[in-house]
Amino acid sequence: MDDSGVDAVSDTAGGTVMVELVTHPENSDLVSDWLWGAGASAVVESIRSDGSVELTADLSAEMGLQDLPDGLAISARIVATSADDRALGQTWRDFVEPVRCGRILVVPTWRADLPADADSPDPLRGVTLYMEPGEAFGAGTHVTTRLCLEAVSDLVGGAESLLDFGCGTGILGVGAAMLGASRVVALDIDPEAVRVTRDLAALNGVSEVVAVTDDPLTRISGPFDLVFANVLIGVIEEFGPSLVELLAPGGRLVMSGVIESQRERVTAALAPLVIDNDVEVDGWLRLTFGDPSDAARGD
Ligand SMILES: C[S@@+](CC[C@H](N)C(=O)[O-])C[C@H]1O[C@@H](n2cnc3c(N)ncnc32)[C@H](O)[C@@H]1O
């Protein structure tokens, strides 16, 4: 390892490399952003026993870690190259399995042969969402996606309107439509996310319910019974007031993608809403906000 904390690897010509970065929790979003920006097709995060965060991702061998800004990670190394043996040459797609989040079973299209819970034709009991994520975030592998999808399962009873802000693959909005939501708007600034969400809605037969757009929030007409935002703290701070305005009276705004030390900043950005439910898994928070009057009634 050199002075920058980055391991040098010589045999990376052509193909893909798997990289492993360890960072302080407060920098994990920045490292994750850097990895996505550097072209990763998947980023897997886990909290280590010492509280640091480990991020594993695939990058092109040409890109590798060469542009990683100094000081962003505690350590960074290439753990496998496509020139290595079979185990090291596998891509993340080989490891993804069907995952159940409440009433929604997410099945990657390329792993549909794996045994999974039975499909149910009754949306009240459960639906099977076939997933093809392309290059967008939200295959169901990340804990924040799963937390949000569980909230979709809990909150969508039928005929709700829902805004999926920062839709990525569209997994939340498509899942909601499959459970009976009557109007879904899925919005992302990333053209790949918009494309993938349109395809995902079609794949799962809910194109007529899910409107996909890259329009700015100011052009979206509400109100929505449910607003979902699994986005970074900076995005919540910038767009929180607009999201609050789009929420119908008595509605719920569910957000994830933040850690405990960011809770107060989220609460400030979404005032006057108040938290009526919170869950933490692997260091990630899911916060559900509602009207203060609802919270007082204990809804
Ligand atoms: C962490 S991903 C969440 C994807 C998916 N909703 C999920 O829960 O897995 C965040 C998404 O927010 C999108 N995003 C970031 N800033 C945004 C903005 N200002 N407006 C709309 N989408 C944004 C990103 O492109 C990305 O697809």
The ligand as an SDF file (V2000), in Angstrom:
LIG
                    3D

 27 29  0  0  0  0  0  0  0  0999 V2000
  -30.0690    5.6740   -3.3690 C   0  0  0  0  0  0  0  0  0  0  0  0
  -30.8240    5.7810   -4.9500 S   0  0  0  0  0  0  0  0  0  0  0  0
  -32.4660    5.1810   -4.5300 C   0  0  0  0  0  0  0  0  0  0  0  0
  -33.0800    4.3490   -5.6230 C   0  0  0  0  0  0  0  0  0  0  0  0
  -34.3890    3.6550   -5.2170 C   0  0  0  0  0  0  0  0  0  0  0  0
  -35.4460    4.6100   -4.9400 N   0  0  0  0  0  0  0  0  0  0  0  0
  -34.1720    2.7600   -4.0070 C   0  0  0  0  0  0  0  0  0  0  0  0
  -34.7960    2.9990   -2.9730 O   0  0  0  0  0  0  0  0  0  0  0  0
  -33.3630    1.8310   -4.0880 O   0  0  0  0  0  0  0  0  0  0  0  0
  -31.0440    7.5320   -5.0940 C   0  0  0  0  0  0  0  0  0  0  0  0
  -31.5450    7.9810   -6.4480 C   0  0  0  0  0  0  0  0  0  0  0  0
  -31.8200    9.3810   -6.3410 O   0  0  0  0  0  0  0  0  0  0  0  0
  -31.5080    9.9800   -7.5630 C   0  0  0  0  0  0  0  0  0  0  0  0
  -31.3400   11.4410   -7.3390 N   0  0  0  0  0  0  0  0  0  0  0  0
  -30.2840   12.0840   -6.7750 C   0  0  0  0  0  0  0  0  0  0  0  0
  -30.5060   13.4110   -6.7510 N   0  0  0  0  0  0  0  0  0  0  0  0
  -31.7380   13.6140   -7.2930 C   0  0  0  0  0  0  0  0  0  0  0  0
  -32.5350   14.7670   -7.5550 C   0  0  0  0  0  0  0  0  0  0  0  0
  -32.1040   15.9910   -7.2540 N   0  0  0  0  0  0  0  0  0  0  0  0
  -33.7380   14.6030   -8.1380 N   0  0  0  0  0  0  0  0  0  0  0  0
  -34.1730   13.3740   -8.4650 C   0  0  0  0  0  0  0  0  0  0  0  0
  -33.4680   12.2300   -8.2570 N   0  0  0  0  0  0  0  0  0  0  0  0
  -32.2690   12.3550   -7.6750 C   0  0  0  0  0  0  0  0  0  0  0  0
  -30.2620    9.2520   -8.0110 C   0  0  0  0  0  0  0  0  0  0  0  0
  -30.0590    9.4050   -9.4150 O   0  0  0  0  0  0  0  0  0  0  0  0
  -30.5720    7.8290   -7.5850 C   0  0  0  0  0  0  0  0  0  0  0  0
  -31.1810    7.1030   -8.6340 O   0  0  0  0  0  0  0  0  0  0  0  0
  1  2  1  0
  2  3  1  0
  2 10  1  0
  3  4  1  0
  4  5  1  0
  5  6  1  0
  5  7  1  0
  7  8  2  0
  7  9  1  0
 10 11  1  0
 11 12  1  0
 11 26  1  0
 12 13  1  0
 13 14  1  0
 13 24  1  0
 14 15  1  0
 14 23  1  0
 15 16  2  0
 16 17  1  0
 17 18  1  0
 17 23  2  0
 18 19  1  0
 18 20  2  0
 20 21  1  0
 21 22  2  0
 22 23  1  0
 24 25  1  0
 24 26  1  0
 26 27  1  0
M  CHG  2   2   1   9  -1
M  END
$$$$
